[in-house]
Amino acid sequence: MIGELIEKEEIASFKIVAANEDQSQTFLEKLKGAVRLGNEFKSKTSIAFQTEAGPKRVETTVWSLSDKYLQIKSGVLIPLRSILAIDY
């Protein structure tokens, strides 16, 4: 998996930027699956995203999905256009 593993509480200390290539449409079905896993089974998803400091990765429960953001615990939003990889 891409990126340095960080704790979800550390996300706010990084500036999240758009990935070189917007893959949000490619990841749409996986993102919907991650929401279902989070809400129904409390399962964690590994999400790699781009920051100014380079790729970072977090393993967390996904709570919701909008047309532009993925929401994880504590109301943290990750822009879909910054996602590099998703796995569960």
Secondary structure by P-SEA (a helix, b strand, c coil): ccccccccccccccccccccccccccaaaaaaaaaaaaaaccbbbbbbbbccccbbbbbbbbccccccbbbcccbbbbbccccccccc
